[in-house]
Amino acid sequence: MKRIYVGNLDYGVTENSVKELFSKYGKVESVALIKDNGTGRFRGFCFINMDDEDSKMAIEKLNKTKFAGRIIDVMPANMKKRRKKKSEE
C-alpha cells in the first residue's frame, strides 16, 4: 500500500471526485481530505492510499495536470514522524 499526497486542490472538491479521478489508475483504498482543526475548512490537499503499482501510475499520469480548474501536485507522501505542536513541547 502506498500513500500519495495531492496538493493544490480546489476547495470545492469532494472525496468522491478525487476518488473518481484516481480510480482510472487502479483501486483507491481511501481518500482523506485534510481539514483545519480550528475552522473545519478543507485545506486544499489530501492523502490517498492505493496499491504500490497503481500509485506509481497515478503519480506519473496525474502530477502537474488540471483537475477542477487547478494544476495539482501528485507525489508520494512523505512519511516523516509528526512534529510536536508547540503546546506539546
DSSP file (Angstrom, degrees, kcal/mol; ACC not computed):
  #  RESIDUE AA STRUCTURE BP1 BP2  ACC     N-H-->O    O-->H-N    N-H-->O    O-->H-N    TCO  KAPPA ALPHA  PHI   PSI    X-CA   Y-CA   Z-CA
    1    1 A M              0   0    0      0, 0.0     2,-0.4     0, 0.0    50,-0.2   0.000 360.0 360.0 360.0 134.5    0.0    0.0    0.0
    2    2 A K  E     -A   50   0A   0     48,-3.6    48,-2.4    74,-0.0     2,-0.5  -0.947 360.0-141.0-121.1 138.4    1.3    3.4   -1.0
    3    3 A R  E     -A   49   0A   0     -2,-0.4    74,-2.6    46,-0.2     2,-0.4  -0.855  19.0-160.9-100.4 131.9    0.2    6.8    0.4
    4    4 A I  E     -AB  48  76A   0     44,-3.1    44,-2.2    -2,-0.5     2,-0.4  -0.917   9.6-143.6-116.9 137.0    0.0    9.6   -2.1
    5    5 A Y  E     -AB  47  75A   0     70,-3.3    70,-2.2    -2,-0.4     2,-0.5  -0.842  14.5-170.5 -95.4 134.1    0.0   13.4   -1.4
    6    6 A V  E     +AB  46  74A   0     40,-2.4    40,-2.3    -2,-0.4     3,-0.2  -0.976  13.6 178.8-127.1 116.8   -2.3   15.5   -3.6
    7    7 A G  E     + B   0  73A   0     66,-2.7    66,-2.0    -2,-0.5    38,-0.2  -0.682  49.9  40.4-118.4 169.8   -1.9   19.3   -3.3
    8    8 A N  S    S+     0   0    0     36,-0.4     2,-0.2    -2,-0.2    37,-0.2   0.809  73.8 166.0  64.1  35.3   -3.2   22.5   -4.8
    9    9 A L        -     0   0    0     35,-2.7    -1,-0.2    -3,-0.2     2,-0.1  -0.518  43.3-104.6 -79.3 147.0   -6.8   21.1   -4.8
   10   10 A D    >   -     0   0    0     57,-0.3     3,-1.7    -2,-0.2    34,-0.1  -0.440  28.4-122.9 -64.6 142.7   -9.7   23.4   -5.4
   11   11 A Y  T 3  S+     0   0    0      1,-0.3    31,-0.2    -2,-0.1    -1,-0.1   0.631 107.3  62.0 -67.5 -11.9  -11.6   23.9   -2.1
   12   12 A G  T 3  S+     0   0    0     56,-0.2    -1,-0.3     2,-0.0    56,-0.0   0.456  76.7 114.2 -93.2  -0.6  -14.8   22.6   -3.7
   13   13 A V    <   -     0   0    0     -3,-1.7     2,-0.3    55,-0.1    31,-0.1  -0.293  51.7-150.4 -69.7 157.4  -13.6   19.0   -4.5
   14   14 A T     >  -     0   0    0      1,-0.1     4,-2.1    19,-0.0     5,-0.2  -0.796  29.1-107.9-120.7 165.1  -15.1   16.1   -2.7
   15   15 A E  H  > S+     0   0    0     -2,-0.3     4,-2.7     1,-0.2     5,-0.2   0.910 121.2  52.8 -56.5 -41.7  -13.7   12.7   -1.6
   16   16 A N  H  > S+     0   0    0      1,-0.2     4,-2.5     2,-0.2    -1,-0.2   0.894 107.5  49.3 -64.1 -40.7  -15.8   11.1   -4.4
   17   17 A S  H  > S+     0   0    0      2,-0.2     4,-1.8     1,-0.2    -1,-0.2   0.895 114.2  45.4 -67.7 -38.0  -14.5   13.4   -7.1
   18   18 A V  H  X S+     0   0    0     -4,-2.1     4,-2.3     2,-0.2     5,-0.2   0.922 113.6  49.8 -67.9 -44.0  -10.9   12.7   -6.1
   19   19 A K  H  X S+     0   0    0     -4,-2.7     4,-2.1    -5,-0.2    -2,-0.2   0.906 108.9  52.7 -61.3 -41.9  -11.6    9.0   -5.8
   20   20 A E  H  X S+     0   0    0     -4,-2.5     4,-0.5     2,-0.2    -1,-0.2   0.910 109.9  48.7 -60.4 -43.4  -13.2    9.0   -9.3
   21   21 A L  H >< S+     0   0    0     -4,-1.8     3,-0.9     1,-0.2    -2,-0.2   0.940 116.3  41.1 -61.9 -48.9  -10.1   10.7  -10.8
   22   22 A F  H >< S+     0   0    0     -4,-2.3     3,-1.9     1,-0.2    -1,-0.2   0.738  99.7  73.4 -75.9 -22.8   -7.6    8.3   -9.2
   23   23 A S  H >< S+     0   0    0     -4,-2.1     3,-1.0     1,-0.3    -1,-0.2   0.696  80.6  74.2 -64.6 -18.5   -9.7    5.2   -9.8
   24   24 A K  T << S+     0   0    0     -3,-0.9    -1,-0.3    -4,-0.5    -2,-0.2   0.707 102.2  41.9 -64.5 -17.9   -8.8    5.5  -13.5
   25   25 A Y  T <  S-     0   0    0     -3,-1.9     2,-0.3     1,-0.4    -1,-0.2   0.318 129.2 -56.0-114.0   5.6   -5.3    4.2  -12.5
   26   26 A G  S <  S-     0   0    0     -3,-1.0     2,-0.4    -4,-0.2    -1,-0.4  -0.862  80.5 -30.8 145.6-177.5   -6.3    1.4  -10.0
   27   27 A K        -     0   0    0     -2,-0.3    24,-0.7    -3,-0.1     2,-0.6  -0.557  49.8-147.3 -76.0 125.9   -8.2    0.7   -6.9
   28   28 A V  E     -C   50   0A   0     -2,-0.4    22,-0.2     1,-0.2     3,-0.1  -0.842  11.5-171.8 -93.2 118.1   -8.4    3.5   -4.4
   29   29 A E  E     -     0   0A   0     20,-2.7     2,-0.3    -2,-0.6    -1,-0.2   0.900  65.9 -14.0 -76.8 -42.3   -8.4    2.2   -0.8
   30   30 A S  E     -C   49   0A   0     19,-1.1    19,-2.2     2,-0.0     2,-0.4  -0.994  48.5-152.2-160.1 155.6   -9.1    5.6    0.9
   31   31 A V  E     -C   48   0A   0     -2,-0.3     2,-0.5    17,-0.2    17,-0.2  -1.000  12.1-169.6-130.3 128.5   -9.1    9.3    0.4
   32   32 A A  E     -C   47   0A   0     15,-2.9    15,-1.8    -2,-0.4     2,-0.4  -0.906   7.6-158.4-123.7 103.7   -8.6   11.7    3.3
   33   33 A L  E     -C   46   0A   0     -2,-0.5     2,-0.5    13,-0.2    13,-0.2  -0.670  23.9-129.9 -76.1 129.4   -9.3   15.4    2.7
   34   34 A I  E     -     0   0A   0     11,-2.1     9,-3.0    -2,-0.4    11,-0.4  -0.708  26.3-168.2 -91.0 127.6   -7.4   17.4    5.3
   35   35 A K  E     -C   42   0A   0     -2,-0.5     7,-0.2     7,-0.3     2,-0.2  -0.828  29.2-100.5-115.3 152.1   -9.3   20.0    7.2
   36   36 A D     >  -     0   0    0      5,-3.0     4,-2.2    -2,-0.3     5,-0.1  -0.499  26.2-139.8 -68.1 131.7   -8.2   22.8    9.5
   37   37 A N  T  4 S+     0   0    0     -2,-0.2    -1,-0.1     1,-0.2    -2,-0.0   0.860  98.2  43.3 -62.6 -36.4   -8.5   21.8   13.2
   38   38 A G  T  4 S+     0   0    0      1,-0.1    -1,-0.2     3,-0.1    -2,-0.0   0.921 129.4  20.1 -78.1 -45.2   -9.8   25.2   14.2
   39   39 A T  T  4 S-     0   0    0      2,-0.1    -2,-0.2     0, 0.0    -1,-0.1   0.687  88.3-131.3-101.6 -21.2  -12.2   26.0   11.4
   40   40 A G     <  +     0   0    0     -4,-2.2     2,-0.2     1,-0.3    -3,-0.1   0.509  58.8 141.9  80.1   3.8  -13.1   22.7    9.9
   41   41 A R        -     0   0    0      1,-0.1    -5,-3.0    -6,-0.1    -1,-0.3  -0.544  61.7-100.6 -81.1 145.1  -12.4   24.1    6.4
   42   42 A F  E     - C   0  35A   0     -7,-0.2    -7,-0.3    -2,-0.2    -1,-0.1  -0.396  26.3-149.3 -61.1 135.5  -10.7   22.0    3.8
   43   43 A R  E     -     0   0A   0     -9,-3.0    -1,-0.1     2,-0.3    -8,-0.1   0.450  41.7-102.8 -94.0  -1.4   -7.0   23.0    3.5
   44   44 A G  E    S+     0   0A   0    -10,-0.3   -35,-2.7     1,-0.3   -36,-0.4   0.599  90.3  78.1  94.0  11.2   -6.6   22.2   -0.2
   45   45 A F  E     -     0   0A   0    -11,-0.4   -11,-2.1   -38,-0.2    -2,-0.3  -0.977  49.8-176.8-146.3 162.8   -4.7   18.9    0.0
   46   46 A C  E     -AC   6  33A   0    -40,-2.3   -40,-2.4    -2,-0.3     2,-0.4  -0.927  21.5-125.0-148.6 171.9   -5.4   15.2    0.6
   47   47 A F  E     -AC   5  32A   0    -15,-1.8   -15,-2.9    -2,-0.3     2,-0.4  -0.977  21.7-165.9-123.8 140.7   -3.9   11.8    1.0
   48   48 A I  E     -AC   4  31A   0    -44,-2.2   -44,-3.1    -2,-0.4     2,-0.5  -0.970  10.1-147.6-126.4 139.4   -4.8    8.8   -1.0
   49   49 A N  E     +AC   3  30A   0    -19,-2.2   -20,-2.7    -2,-0.4   -19,-1.1  -0.943  31.3 152.7-108.5 126.9   -4.0    5.1   -0.3
   50   50 A M  E     -AC   2  28A   0    -48,-2.4   -48,-3.6    -2,-0.5   -22,-0.1  -0.918  51.0 -78.6-141.2 165.1   -3.5    2.8   -3.4
   51   51 A D     >  -     0   0    0    -24,-0.7     4,-2.7    -2,-0.3     5,-0.2  -0.327  50.8-108.4 -61.6 153.0   -1.6   -0.3   -4.3
   52   52 A D  H  > S+     0   0    0      1,-0.2     4,-1.8     2,-0.2     5,-0.1   0.907 116.2  42.0 -53.9 -51.8    2.1    0.3   -5.0
   53   53 A E  H  > S+     0   0    0      1,-0.2     4,-1.7     2,-0.2    -1,-0.2   0.905 115.7  49.8 -66.4 -41.3    2.0   -0.3   -8.7
   54   54 A D  H  > S+     0   0    0      1,-0.2     4,-2.4     2,-0.2    -1,-0.2   0.888 108.8  53.2 -63.4 -38.8   -1.3    1.6   -9.2
   55   55 A S  H  X S+     0   0    0     -4,-2.7     4,-2.7     1,-0.2     5,-0.2   0.883 104.9  54.4 -66.7 -37.5    0.1    4.6   -7.2
   56   56 A K  H  X S+     0   0    0     -4,-1.8     4,-2.3    -5,-0.2    -1,-0.2   0.921 111.2  45.4 -60.6 -43.5    3.2    4.8   -9.4
   57   57 A M  H  X S+     0   0    0     -4,-1.7     4,-2.6     2,-0.2     5,-0.2   0.916 112.8  50.0 -66.5 -43.7    1.0    5.1  -12.5
   58   58 A A  H  X S+     0   0    0     -4,-2.4     4,-2.5   -33,-0.2     5,-0.3   0.914 112.1  47.8 -62.1 -43.8   -1.4    7.6  -10.9
   59   59 A I  H  X S+     0   0    0     -4,-2.7     4,-1.8     1,-0.2    -1,-0.2   0.935 113.9  47.4 -61.9 -46.9    1.6    9.8   -9.8
   60   60 A E  H  < S+     0   0    0     -4,-2.3    -2,-0.2    -5,-0.2    -1,-0.2   0.899 119.7  37.6 -61.9 -42.9    3.1    9.6  -13.2
   61   61 A K  H  < S+     0   0    0     -4,-2.6    -1,-0.2    -5,-0.2    -2,-0.2   0.782 123.1  37.9 -83.2 -28.2   -0.1   10.4  -15.1
   62   62 A L  H >< S+     0   0    0     -4,-2.5     3,-1.6    -5,-0.2    10,-0.2   0.669  80.6 110.7-104.0 -17.5   -1.7   13.0  -12.8
   63   63 A N  T 3< S+     0   0    0     -4,-1.8    10,-0.2    -5,-0.3     3,-0.1  -0.383  93.8   6.0 -62.9 132.7    1.2   15.1  -11.4
   64   64 A K  T 3  S+     0   0    0      8,-2.3    -1,-0.3     1,-0.2     2,-0.3   0.791 102.3 128.4  64.5  32.0    1.0   18.7  -12.9
   65   65 A T    <   -     0   0    0     -3,-1.6     7,-2.7     7,-0.5     2,-0.4  -0.731  64.9 -99.6-109.4 165.5   -2.3   18.0  -14.6
   66   66 A K  E     +D   71   0B   0     -2,-0.3     2,-0.3     5,-0.2     5,-0.2  -0.713  42.9 167.3 -89.3 130.9   -5.5   20.1  -14.4
   67   67 A F  E >  S-D   70   0B   0      3,-2.9     3,-1.5    -2,-0.4   -57,-0.3  -0.970  71.0 -10.2-142.8 125.6   -8.3   19.0  -12.1
   68   68 A A  T 3  S-     0   0    0     -2,-0.3   -56,-0.2     1,-0.3     3,-0.1   0.850 131.6 -51.3  53.3  38.4  -11.3   21.1  -11.0
   69   69 A G  T 3  S+     0   0    0      1,-0.2     2,-0.3   -59,-0.1    -1,-0.3   0.507 120.6  93.1  84.9   4.4   -9.6   24.1  -12.6
   70   70 A R  E <  S-D   67   0B   0     -3,-1.5    -3,-2.9    -5,-0.0     2,-0.7  -0.947  77.2-116.2-131.3 151.6   -6.3   23.9  -10.9
   71   71 A I  E     -D   66   0B   0     -2,-0.3    -5,-0.2    -5,-0.2     2,-0.2  -0.778  42.9-149.5 -83.3 116.9   -2.9   22.3  -11.7
   72   72 A I        -     0   0    0     -7,-2.7    -8,-2.3    -2,-0.7     2,-0.5  -0.570   9.5-136.2 -94.4 153.2   -2.5   19.6   -9.0
   73   73 A D  E     -B    7   0A   0    -66,-2.0   -66,-2.7    -2,-0.2     2,-0.5  -0.928  23.6-177.3-104.1 124.9    0.7   18.3   -7.4
   74   74 A V  E     +B    6   0A   0     -2,-0.5   -68,-0.2   -68,-0.2   -11,-0.1  -0.985  19.1 136.2-128.3 121.3    0.7   14.5   -7.0
   75   75 A M  E     -B    5   0A   0    -70,-2.2   -70,-3.3    -2,-0.5     3,-0.1  -0.975  59.2 -71.6-155.7 164.3    3.6   12.7   -5.3
   76   76 A P  E     -B    4   0A   0      0, 0.0   -72,-0.3     0, 0.0     2,-0.2  -0.383  60.0-108.6 -59.6 139.6    4.5   10.0   -2.8
   77   77 A A        -     0   0    0    -74,-2.6     2,-0.7   -29,-0.2   -74,-0.2  -0.475  26.2-120.1 -71.5 140.8    3.6   11.1    0.7
   78   78 A N        -     0   0    0     -2,-0.2     2,-0.6     1,-0.1    -1,-0.1  -0.736  20.8-156.5 -82.2 116.7    6.5   11.9    3.0
   79   79 A M        +     0   0    0     -2,-0.7    -1,-0.1   -76,-0.1     3,-0.1  -0.172  35.7 149.6 -93.5  43.0    6.1    9.6    5.9
   80   80 A K        -     0   0    0     -2,-0.6     2,-0.1     1,-0.1     3,-0.1  -0.284  57.9 -91.1 -67.4 158.4    8.1   11.6    8.4
   81   81 A K        -     0   0    0      1,-0.1    -1,-0.1     0, 0.0     2,-0.1  -0.459  52.5 -97.4 -66.0 144.9    7.2   11.4   12.1
   82   82 A R        -     0   0    0     -2,-0.1     2,-0.2     1,-0.1    -1,-0.1  -0.407  38.9-120.3 -64.6 138.0    4.6   14.0   13.0
   83   83 A R        -     0   0    0     -2,-0.1     2,-0.2     1,-0.1    -1,-0.1  -0.521  28.3-109.3 -76.6 147.0    6.2   17.1   14.6
   84   84 A K        -     0   0    0     -2,-0.2     2,-0.1     1,-0.1    -1,-0.1  -0.546  31.2-118.1 -74.7 141.1    5.1   18.0   18.1
   85   85 A K    >>  -     0   0    0     -2,-0.2     3,-1.8     1,-0.1     4,-0.8  -0.439  27.0-111.2 -71.5 153.9    2.9   21.1   18.4
   86   86 A K  G >4 S+     0   0    0      1,-0.3     3,-0.7     2,-0.2    -1,-0.1   0.842 119.8  58.7 -56.4 -33.2    4.4   23.9   20.5
   87   87 A S  G 34 S+     0   0    0      1,-0.2    -1,-0.3     2,-0.1    -3,-0.0   0.714 103.7  52.3 -70.1 -19.3    1.8   23.2   23.1
   88   88 A E  G <4        0   0    0     -3,-1.8    -1,-0.2     1,-0.2    -2,-0.2   0.627 360.0 360.0 -89.8 -14.5    3.1   19.6   23.4
   89   89 A E    <<        0   0    0     -4,-0.8    -1,-0.2    -3,-0.7    -2,-0.1   0.477 360.0 360.0 -76.1 360.0    6.8   20.5   24.0
